[in-house]
Amino acid sequence: MAPFLFARVVSVRTVRALRFSTKASRRFEFDSFDICGQRYKTDLHTNITQFIVALTDRKLYKAASNPIRLISDSIRHYFKQFDLFEYPSPVVSLDANFDSLLIGKDHVARKPSDTYYVNEQFVLRTHTSAHQSDCLQQGSQAFICIADVYRRDAIKRTHFPCFHQCEVFKLFSSEELNIKSILAYQENVRSDQCQESYTIEASKSVENDLKYTIEQYIKELLGKQTQTRWVSAYFPFTHPSWELEIMHNGEWLEILGCGIVENRILTNNRINDKIGWAAGFGLERLAMLKYSIPDIRLFWSKDTGFLSQFKNLTHADNMKYTPISKYPQCIKDISFWIPDEDTFCEQDFLEIIHSQGRGLIEQVDLIDKYTNKKGRTSLCYRIIYRSHERNLTNAEVNEIHCNIGIQTELLLNVEVRE
């Protein structure tokens, strides 16, 4: 995918005169940018916007009076016997983010529509698992790693391109499990319950420790009355794998993924006689559940009406967020003809909305798709604007909406319908 061009806002007439004929013709207006004090060169793989770059300095998991910090504190407290690793820069190599975790070359997570590419060699980490190998190579047997992660995703109250995650990882020897052998020395077959490299006894022992440890943390955080259940899942880097679900508002809600670490990951890091488990927590989801926070954008707010509610709290305190006030939505639709469905990427469109939206866009949905007799396809998106801090005026919403249309025409080779 070609990188974004940070173009100035120009008139619709000028845009149509400058409209690009191919995706490959788009280029950055600059050839490098800084992330956490390190300068990176852009290339044809770069798809990061200035909006995303600005988020890399926020570090909400360390920000005073932010509920993300409180969830981070709760994890540090519960797993205080584990080593703590910190990686301030979110830039990692493709090997760390994908290859070291056995994520295949054709896996959807590698696509530019899902991942932010700094350039051909580096991405913004999509999970804290990207640091597993480094932690293991430093000799840790049990560790946690809390950091900001980035994914190109839908625009909803529960999704934001940057969120926060904690990796929890623990290794065991046969002595620690009090069993004769971890490794299956005779030829074994992979099953739903066990990898071919391990004995079923070792796998079950580690599974029990994993599920007990994680469930106890969730019940300590959300309350002992929390109903939980385990559901089988698939991840390239663990087997068997599970998701933990909790009962929330009468429905089962997935809150984390985990599993027995693939033996190949350990042997690739020169660990040949251990078995381990790994789990990944999303801090935003836990904070939204614990404090009844309805919109993920609130974590990024600097409004004192929001932050003051968490100012003097510790991770052990229970409270429910009180809405500052309820401001009305402003709903606008945008329709445009796309050049063809193979070259149009919805994530590029959503990135333009993020960049132009000034943090005022609550949700974006595709509400209509139409193909005329000539084979031209038109898409219609509904954009919902709302501020948590004030009423929006029609004038400012119209200005943002107009700029979104202009930039969409300029960057994506579409024709906005009037």
C-alpha positions in Angstrom: 0.0 0.0 0.0 1.3 3.4 -0.8 1.9 5.9 2.1 -0.4 8.8 3.0 0.4 12.2 1.7 -0.1 15.0 4.3 -1.6 17.5 1.9 -2.8 21.0 2.7 -6.5 21.7 2.4 -7.3 23.1 -0.9 -10.5 23.8 -2.8 -12.6 21.0 -4.4 -12.0 22.5 -7.8 -8.2 22.4 -7.3 -8.4 18.9 -5.9 -10.2 17.6 -9.0 -7.6 19.2 -11.2 -4.9 17.4 -9.2 -6.6 14.1 -8.7 -4.2 11.2 -8.8 -4.6 8.5 -11.4 -2.9 5.7 -9.5 -2.2 4.7 -5.9 1.5 4.5 -6.7 1.6 8.3 -7.5 0.9 9.3 -3.9 4.0 10.4 -1.9 4.8 11.9 1.5 5.6 15.6 1.6 8.5 14.8 3.9 11.0 12.0 3.8 11.4 11.2 7.5 9.7 11.7 10.9 10.5 11.3 14.7 9.0 8.7 17.0 10.1 8.8 20.6 13.3 10.6 19.7 14.3 8.3 16.9 14.2 9.5 13.2 12.8 7.1 10.6 12.9 7.5 6.8 9.6 7.0 4.9 9.2 4.8 1.9 6.4 3.3 -0.2 5.3 1.1 2.7 4.7 4.0 5.1 1.1 4.5 6.1 1.4 6.4 9.4 -0.3 9.8 9.7 0.7 12.8 11.9 -2.3 12.0 14.0 -0.9 8.6 14.9 2.7 9.9 15.4 1.3 12.4 18.0 -0.2 9.6 20.0 3.1 7.8 20.5 4.2 10.4 23.1 1.1 10.2 25.3 1.9 7.0 27.3 -1.5 6.9 29.1 -0.4 3.9 31.2 1.9 6.3 33.1 -0.4 9.3 33.1 -1.5 10.6 36.5 -5.3 10.5 37.1 -5.9 8.4 34.0 -7.9 5.1 34.5 -5.4 3.3 32.2 -2.7 4.1 34.8 -4.9 2.5 37.5 -5.3 -0.7 35.5 -1.6 -0.7 34.9 -1.0 -0.3 38.6 -3.4 -3.2 39.4 -1.5 -5.5 37.0 1.9 -4.5 38.5 0.5 -5.2 42.0 -1.0 -8.6 41.2 2.0 -9.8 39.3 4.6 -8.1 41.5 6.7 -11.3 41.6 7.2 -11.1 37.8 9.9 -9.1 36.1 8.7 -5.8 34.6 10.0 -4.8 31.2 9.4 -1.4 29.6 9.8 -0.5 25.9 8.9 3.2 25.5 9.2 3.2 21.7 6.4 1.4 19.8 8.6 0.9 16.8 9.6 -2.7 16.3 11.0 -4.8 13.5 8.9 -7.0 11.3 10.8 -10.0 12.8 9.8 -9.0 16.3 6.2 -8.3 15.6 5.5 -11.2 13.2 8.3 -13.7 12.5 9.4 -14.3 16.1 5.8 -15.2 16.9 5.3 -17.6 14.0 2.9 -15.3 12.2 2.9 -16.4 8.6 3.9 -14.3 5.7 0.4 -14.4 4.3 -1.3 -13.7 7.6 -3.9 -10.9 7.5 -2.2 -9.1 10.4 0.7 -8.2 8.1 -1.5 -6.3 5.7 -1.1 -2.5 5.6 -4.9 -2.3 6.0 -4.4 -3.8 9.5 -0.9 -2.6 10.6 0.9 0.8 10.7 4.1 0.5 8.7 6.9 3.0 9.6 8.7 1.8 6.5 9.6 -1.5 4.8 11.6 -2.6 7.9 9.6 -1.4 10.8 6.0 -1.2 12.1 4.3 0.2 15.1 3.9 -2.9 17.4 0.4 -4.4 17.2 0.8 -6.3 20.5 3.2 -6.4 23.4 4.0 -10.0 22.4 6.5 -8.3 20.0 8.9 -8.1 23.0 8.7 -11.8 24.1 11.9 -12.8 22.5 13.9 -9.9 24.0 12.6 -10.6 27.5 13.4 -14.3 27.2 16.9 -13.5 25.8 17.5 -11.4 29.0 16.9 -14.6 31.0 13.5 -13.8 32.5 11.4 -16.8 33.6 8.3 -14.7 34.3 7.6 -11.2 33.2 5.0 -8.6 32.4 5.3 -5.9 29.7 2.8 -3.0 29.5 2.9 -0.6 26.5 0.9 1.2 23.9 0.1 -0.7 20.8 -1.4 0.3 17.4 -3.8 -1.2 14.9 -5.7 0.2 11.9 -9.3 -0.5 13.0 -12.9 0.6 12.7 -14.0 3.8 14.3 -16.3 3.0 17.2 -16.9 3.8 20.9 -14.9 0.7 21.8 -12.1 1.0 19.2 -9.2 3.5 18.8 -6.0 3.2 16.6 -3.9 3.3 19.8 -4.7 1.2 22.8 -2.7 -0.4 25.7 -1.8 -4.0 26.3 -0.1 -6.1 28.9 1.9 -9.2 28.1 2.1 -11.8 31.0 4.5 -14.7 30.5 5.6 -17.5 32.8 8.0 -20.5 32.3 8.1 -23.8 34.2 10.7 -26.5 34.6 9.7 -30.1 35.3 10.8 -29.6 38.9 8.5 -26.6 39.4 5.6 -28.6 38.0 6.6 -31.7 40.1 6.4 -34.0 37.2 8.9 -36.4 35.7 9.1 -34.9 32.2 8.0 -31.9 30.2 9.1 -33.0 26.8 7.6 -35.9 24.8 10.8 -37.8 23.9 9.0 -40.3 21.7 7.2 -39.2 18.6 4.0 -37.5 19.6 1.0 -36.1 17.6 -0.4 -32.6 18.1 -3.9 -32.7 19.5 -6.5 -30.1 20.7 -5.1 -30.5 24.2 -1.4 -30.7 23.7 1.5 -29.7 21.4 3.5 -32.6 19.9 6.6 -31.4 21.9 5.1 -31.8 25.3 3.6 -34.5 27.5 -0.1 -34.2 28.2 0.7 -34.0 31.9 2.9 -31.0 31.5 0.5 -29.2 29.2 -2.4 -29.8 31.6 -0.4 -28.6 34.6 0.5 -25.3 32.9 -3.0 -24.9 31.6 -4.4 -25.1 35.2 -1.8 -22.6 36.5 -2.6 -20.2 33.6 -6.4 -20.3 34.1 -6.2 -20.1 37.9 -3.8 -17.1 37.8 -5.7 -15.1 35.2 -9.2 -15.8 36.7 -8.0 -14.7 40.1 -6.7 -11.4 38.7 -9.9 -10.7 36.8 -12.0 -11.4 39.9 -9.7 -9.3 42.1 -10.1 -6.4 39.6 -13.8 -6.7 38.7 -15.2 -8.4 41.7 -15.4 -12.0 43.1 -18.9 -12.3 41.8 -17.7 -12.0 38.2 -18.9 -14.9 36.1 -16.3 -16.3 33.8 -15.9 -19.0 31.1 -13.1 -20.3 28.9 -13.5 -20.6 25.2 -11.1 -22.4 22.8 -9.4 -20.1 20.4 -6.5 -20.0 17.8 -3.4 -17.9 17.9 -0.2 -18.6 15.9 2.0 -18.3 18.9 0.2 -20.5 21.5 -1.4 -24.0 21.5 -3.8 -24.9 23.0 -5.2 -21.4 23.2 -8.2 -19.8 24.9 -10.2 -16.6 25.4 -11.6 -15.7 28.7 -15.1 -14.3 28.6 -17.1 -12.7 31.4 -20.8 -12.2 31.8 -21.6 -8.5 31.2 -25.0 -7.0 30.9 -26.5 -10.4 30.2 -24.0 -11.3 27.5 -20.7 -13.1 27.3 -17.9 -10.6 26.6 -14.3 -11.6 25.5 -11.7 -9.8 27.5 -8.3 -11.5 26.8 -6.5 -14.2 24.9 -3.9 -16.7 26.2 -2.4 -20.2 25.8 0.5 -22.5 26.1 3.5 -20.9 24.3 4.5 -22.7 21.1 7.7 -24.8 21.8 9.3 -23.4 18.7 9.3 -19.9 20.2 11.2 -21.2 23.2 13.7 -23.2 21.2 14.3 -20.3 18.9 15.4 -18.4 22.0 17.6 -21.3 23.2 15.2 -22.6 25.8 15.0 -26.3 25.4 13.8 -27.7 28.7 10.9 -25.5 29.7 7.1 -25.0 29.0 5.2 -21.8 29.5 2.0 -19.8 29.2 1.4 -16.3 27.8 -1.6 -14.0 28.1 -2.5 -10.6 26.7 -4.7 -8.1 28.5 -6.3 -5.0 26.8 -6.2 -2.3 29.4 -8.9 -0.1 27.9 -11.4 -3.0 27.9 -10.7 -3.7 31.6 -11.0 0.0 32.5 -14.2 0.4 30.6 -15.7 -2.5 32.5 -14.3 -1.6 36.0 -15.3 2.1 35.8 -18.3 2.0 33.5 -16.6 4.2 30.9 -18.8 4.3 27.7 -16.4 5.7 25.1 -12.7 4.8 24.5 -12.0 8.4 23.4 -12.4 9.5 27.0 -9.1 8.0 28.0 -7.4 10.5 25.7 -9.3 13.5 27.0 -7.5 16.2 28.9 -10.7 17.5 30.3 -10.4 17.9 34.1 -14.1 16.9 34.5 -13.1 13.4 33.4 -9.6 13.1 34.9 -10.5 14.6 38.3 -12.8 11.6 39.0 -9.7 9.4 39.1 -7.3 11.8 40.7 -7.0 10.4 44.2 -7.9 6.8 43.4 -5.7 3.7 43.9 -6.0 0.6 41.8 -7.9 -1.1 44.6 -10.7 1.5 44.8 -14.1 1.0 43.2 -16.0 3.8 41.5 -18.2 4.4 38.5 -17.6 7.1 36.1 -20.1 9.9 36.1 -20.7 11.5 32.7 -19.6 15.1 32.6 -22.7 15.9 30.5 -24.5 14.5 27.4 -24.0 16.6 24.3 -26.0 15.8 21.2 -24.6 13.9 18.2 -24.3 15.6 14.8 -24.7 13.1 11.9 -23.3 13.7 8.4 -23.2 11.4 5.4 -20.6 11.4 2.7 -21.0 9.5 -0.6 -18.4 9.1 -3.3 -17.6 7.1 -6.5 -14.6 4.8 -6.1 -12.2 4.1 -9.0 -12.5 0.3 -8.3 -12.9 -2.0 -5.4 -9.4 -3.5 -5.7 -7.6 -0.1 -5.2 -10.0 1.5 -2.6 -9.0 0.7 1.0 -11.4 1.6 3.7 -8.7 1.9 6.3 -7.1 4.7 4.3 -10.4 6.5 4.3 -10.7 6.0 8.1 -7.2 7.3 8.5 -8.2 10.6 6.8 -11.1 10.9 9.1 -8.9 10.4 12.1 -6.4 13.0 10.9 -9.1 15.6 10.0 -11.6 14.8 12.8 -10.0 16.7 15.7 -11.0 13.9 18.1 -14.7 14.7 17.5 -15.8 11.6 15.6 -17.6 9.0 17.5 -18.4 6.4 14.9 -18.2 5.7 11.1 -20.4 3.2 9.3 -20.8 2.2 5.7 -24.6 2.5 5.2 -25.0 2.1 1.5 -23.2 0.6 -1.5 -24.5 1.1 -5.0 -23.3 0.0 -8.4 -24.8 1.7 -11.5 -25.4 0.3 -15.0 -22.0 1.5 -16.1 -20.3 -0.6 -13.4 -19.3 2.4 -11.2 -19.5 1.8 -7.5 -20.6 4.4 -5.0 -20.1 4.1 -1.2 -22.0 6.1 1.4 -20.6 6.5 4.9 -22.3 7.9 8.0 -20.1 9.9 10.2 -21.3 10.7 13.8 -19.7 13.7 15.4 -19.9 14.4 19.1 -17.7 16.1 21.8 -17.7 15.0 25.4 -16.8 18.5 26.4 -19.1 20.9 24.6 -21.8 21.4 22.0 -20.5 21.3 18.5 -21.6 24.0 16.1 -22.8 23.3 12.6 -20.1 25.5 11.3 -17.2 23.6 12.8 -18.7 20.2 11.9 -19.3 21.4 8.3 -15.7 22.6 8.1 -14.4 19.2 9.3 -16.8 17.3 7.0 -15.8 19.4 4.0 -12.1 18.8 4.7 -12.7 15.1 4.9 -14.3 15.2 1.5 -11.5 17.3 0.0 -8.8 15.1 1.4 -10.6 11.9 0.4 -10.8 13.1 -3.2 -7.2 14.2 -3.2 -5.6 11.1 -1.6 -7.9 8.2 -2.7 -8.8 9.1 -6.3 -12.5 9.1 -5.6 -15.2 11.5 -6.7 -17.4 12.9 -3.9 -21.1 13.0 -4.9 -22.8 16.3 -4.3 
